[in-house]
């Protein structure tokens, strides 16, 4: 029996509870959510060769440091057009991030900087074409001269174009044999979410919206810290026109980031989903174990203050004015700032201590922004953080058996954010077994949301062609994306809950985990039950003090025949939730919960 105390809610479910964590891992941003389709558009990914670019026709290509676009993009792509004639084009190609997506009637915005040796008359042709040379979309630009100039055009596929990622982008000339071209910041964008310039991929944003996040913890994670000081997320290098951003080696995860998805784009991402950015600021620790000496920390503390001002300051402030100049006059609403990431790894102990890294950031942020809540990445004694971030990557069995972990946690200390967690089983995305572990864990966090005020699964996204972390919530390739069973477990719980957590005790129910919430306005009750076992479980639900209970409600069920069942790019909907009406509800009723299932009952 599951006995629910519907008359006396235990506590509120904080509006901050459901969140999302992100960083550039598994090409989440670069080659993922950030909709740019050209890989290494800025020619900065290697200092020795033009990686991701290839010669087309009778041409040769090389990196050129002698003809830089500007002081940020210090290398351009030099294209020597050996033979460029009407019957024999010459140029360069880029195959994007494991293909360029083609679909019927798709438009693309092409833009690039170009210059040429004297006498080159052009024009240049840009196209998206298949492996067999079939041209899906094509355009042309004129006017390339001896000085750098930006060119922009729109190209479109026909309504009969296939849906495929077996395509590449080609920029070529059919005149100018013997001439030289220089190219930089060569960009190809599909339509973006909300049609935002330099924006985000629509299918992924739609999926993330389904998680109904109240916050996005950004920009990391290890990505924030970098392996070394030089490769941290140095936010001042990630703002302004994209062709003035130098980019950096994402050595936490092993690939180049153009920083096209920079600080402003991260902030706007959260805003466009109605979520708050939860800003993680660099706090002096790097993944290689080094840290900025506490006596030298001043400039980094100032950098964090500047960053918060960039995000939240009025346009009368220095950095607020810069944000406005970058196209976003309205300040962002930021309630929480996290100081660093996983600083328990810092064996030197420089994070805590009276003049430690946390204390220095805490004091400065508290003074300048007294209403912002400050999150420590590990328990500290030097100051009292508002929130401490805890991370759990465990097996599904561990998650199922630890759903009560926070039941006995002291309520007198700082609040807790479980800012990264996942049941790990399945690569690149979790299977149903992991999803049920996740659901169990989430029921425990939600039941304890008086102390665990925020949660975020990690990692969020994985390009299936480049996976650096085993178990990730949403998988995608150049063309399509899918939610894992864990994605559906998360979105079910985020979409079906009230604003009050009810006490619910159960007896004699083997291995189930539950959370019951109530909507204080409608009186509706949501009963989430996870059955991770292989046997269906009948449960008598006692709602005696809930008032009048309608005979008909609804249920959303995530289940499948085998716990290892999963979703993939080619089978994206193998394990998905199904919603249906339920009858026979009342003050008490018996309901059987299927083997290997998460069920959310909505009781009216
Ligand atoms: O989520 C992947 C990584 O796990 C994060 O970057 C880091 O914070 C944690 O160790």
Boltz pocket constraint, residues with backbone or C-beta under 6 A from the ligand:
constraints:
  - pocket:
      binder: B
      contacts: [[A, 23], [A, 25], [A, 220], [A, 221], [A, 222], [A, 223], [A, 341], [A, 342], [A, 420], [A, 458], [A, 459], [A, 469]]
      max_distance: 6.0
